[in-house]
């Protein structure tokens, strides 16, 4: 019974573990922030009547954010720890 319970607990812990590392998540969040800031700047430029400049800013920041996300995705994923062994009784 203990082995079955332990195996069920181990399976549940794998279900809830994330594949992305904290560093990868932080880099992706930074990329999202860069993209949002670029969109805000582009919106302000568009409201001021500079649509060409707005498009240029939006495209540039989107490309920068995409490059940052690609760099984050290139990081190694978080390793899932091996399950603990149960001593034989």
C-alpha angles and dihedrals in degrees: 000000000000091000093052091049091047093049091049090050091048091050091050092051091054090051092058098041118104125231094211121081121231090249091055091049091050092050091049091049090051089051090051090051092050091051093047092049090050091050091050091051091047091050090052091049091048091050088052090055100257102121096157091053091045092054091048093050093046093049093047095049092044090053090048092049091048091052090050091050091048089052090050091050090052090062115100114264122247110276115238110231118242114254117260117256121241114226115240115253 
